Amino acid sequence: MTNYSKSFEKLRIRPDKKAAAATQSQAPCCQWDGCNQPGTHRAPVGRMREGEYFRFCIDHVREYNKSFNYFSGVPDSDVARFQKEAMTGHRPTWKMGTATGAASSSPDVSQMRSGRAGYYRMRDPYNVFGTGATAPQERKAKPLEAKALTTLGLTVKATSKEVKARYKALVKKHHPDSNNGDRASEDTLREVLQAYKLLKQAGYCD
């Protein structure tokens, strides 16, 4: 059993002529120059006058709509910007993961919007959108890296510049040329060279 019947296709709703006549009799006169027909149809006035309408008859509202341009007199750059903002419903947007480096609990969204958000302010306490300064995370050294740092007499917080400076100082100190050819500290020099090579591979120095 089906609810569909071809008889439905033959049904037609008879227009209410009395209601149509009453509407035309109450409608204002068409605002098209020289027309005395009832203005039963609305047409928008234009940009910056949203909510205001002309009243035209059916023929003249069609003629008006053919030539209506909401952006008439607007520069192309402003039209392009409006179209771009319309893609997000004229709501605030911002780039993800672009830290500004300025610590603030209430970033000014109006400075990073493409929509009309000049009056909105937003809090981002967890820096989800990368608008605040993030505390640098302390690097954790692996066992071999920690041993290499100890060999050079450094800690995990050592910078690349400090690693290089310490390496050069130890090489100069333990090199046989600096000890009148004495190779007593040759093993120490070898450990320093190996430690520096490991730290360089681990990214502690470039």
Secondary structure as GFF3:
##gff-version 3
##sequence-region A 1 206
A	DSSP	three_ten_helix	6	10	.	.	.	ID=ss1
A	DSSP	alpha_helix	17	26	.	.	.	ID=ss2
A	DSSP	beta_strand	41	44	.	.	.	ID=ss3
A	DSSP	beta_strand	53	56	.	.	.	ID=ss4
A	DSSP	alpha_helix	58	67	.	.	.	ID=ss5
A	DSSP	alpha_helix	76	86	.	.	.	ID=ss6
A	DSSP	three_ten_helix	109	112	.	.	.	ID=ss7
A	DSSP	alpha_helix	143	151	.	.	.	ID=ss8
A	DSSP	alpha_helix	160	174	.	.	.	ID=ss9
A	DSSP	three_ten_helix	176	179	.	.	.	ID=ss10
A	DSSP	alpha_helix	186	201	.	.	.	ID=ss11
###
